[in-house]
Amino acid sequence: MTRSIRSVLLAAGLAATAGLASAQAFDPETAQKLRESHMKLMGAHLGVIGNMAKGETEYDADIAAASAETLAALASGADGNYWVEGSSSEDLADSRALPAIWEKRDDFDAKADALAQAAMAMRDAASTDLAALQGAMGGLGRACGDCHEAYRKPEE
């Protein structure tokens, strides 16, 4: 499958998901499950890129570009309907979302925007060369970490 076909299919899938998400408000349990799945997808693509950046797998411009493109789409498409009140770690046993998300929503949204920007920078760098990919990892890692440190309950 060529990169352009993958891009079209990804865009169509994200558009369909966004349309579904905007058409309904999710109950807390569904919202938590959807956002966990969304984050796991992001983590999988970040892992592909990160392993290349660390030299654990060989750099492949096409694979890096595909993962970075998907990561950027996922980071930009993290739906607000995933973050409904009643889905925090104090409300649901499976949730790691701290209540601070709803107490400091403007800061949380700013961190989400920073992640989207860092993911787009990675998208632009990933297929250039290994050095560019490695250079974009710092901003992406900081954006992930900034949000997780402030708004995600540590694993027990």
N, C-alpha and C positions, 0 to 999 in steps of 0.2 A: 504494500500500500504506500503510495507516495505521500510525501509530507503535506502537500496541498489537499489531498483527499482526507487525510487524518484531521487536518485543520478544519475543514468543512464539517466533518462528522462531529468533531468536538464542539464546534460552535453551535451546531444544530442541537446537540444534546444539552448544552448549557442553556440555550435559549428556551428549550422545552421545559427544563427544570425551573428556570427563572419564571417562566409563565405560570407554571403550576404553583410555585411558591408565592407569587404575588396574588394569585387568585384565592388564596385561603390563608387563614391564620392557623398555624399548627398548635395542637395541644402540647403541653410541656414534654411529655414522654416522646412523642414523635419528633419534636424539635431537637431534643437531646440526641436521639438516635441519628437523625439526619446530619447534625453538625459533627458528631463523632465520625461518621462515615466520610464526610467531606474532609475533615482534618486528616484522617488516615490516608485518603487519596493524595492530599498535599504532601504528607510525610513520605509516601512511597516515591513520588517524583523528586522530592528534595533529596531522598536517599540516593537515587540514581546519579544526580548531579554532584552531591556531596562526595560520593565514592570516587568519582572522577577527579574532583578537586583535590582529594587526599591521596590520589595515586593508587587507590585500592582496586580500581578497574581502569582499563585503558580509556583514554579520552577518545570519544567518537563524536564528531561534530553533529551528525544527524540525530543520534540518540540524545545528546545533550540538548539540542534545539527542540526536539519533540517533548522531552520532559519539562524543559523550561517554559515552553509555550503552554503546555497543559497546566503547569503550576501557576503561571500568570493568569490564566483564565479562571482557575479555581480561586486564587487569591482575590481577584477582582469580582468574582461572582458569589462570594460568601454572603448569603442572603440574611437580611435582618430578621426574617421570620424564624431563623434558627435560634435566635437569642430572645426567647419569650420569657417573661417573668414566670416563676414557678418551675424553672428548669435548672436552678442552681444546685450546687453541691449540698446545700442545706435542705433542698426540696426533694431531690432524687438521689438514690443511693449510687447510681451509675454515673452521675454527673461530676465533672471536675471543674465546672464553671463556677467561679466564686461570685457571691452576691455583689461584690464590688462592681461588676459589669453594669448592673442596673443603677448603682449608686453614683457611678462616675461615667455615665454613658458617653459624654462628649469626649473624654480621654480615651475610652475604649474604641470609639469610632475613629479617632485620630490614629490610634495604633493600627487599626485595620487598614486605614488608608495608607499608612507607612508601609505595611506589608505588601499591599497591592503595588505600590511604587517600586519597592525593592524587587518584587517578583518580575515586574516589567523590565527593570534594569537587567536582571538575570536573563530574561528572554532575549534582550538585545545583545547580550554578551556571550551567551552560551555557545553559539555556533561559530564565533569568531576564531578563538583558539583557547588552549588550556589556560594560559595566563589571564585572559579576559574573564573566563569562567571563574577562576580562582579569585580574581579581584572583586567580582560581584558577590561572592559568598559572604563576605564580611557584613555587608549591608543587609542581606537576606537573613543571615543568622541573628543579627541584632534585632531586626524587626520581629522575628519569631520569638526570640527570647524576651524582648521588652513586654510583649503582650502576655506570654506565659508566666513570667515572673509576677506580674501585677494581677492577672485575672484567671489563672489556672491553679487549682488545688494540686499540691505535690502528690505524687504517687505514694501510696502507703505500703 
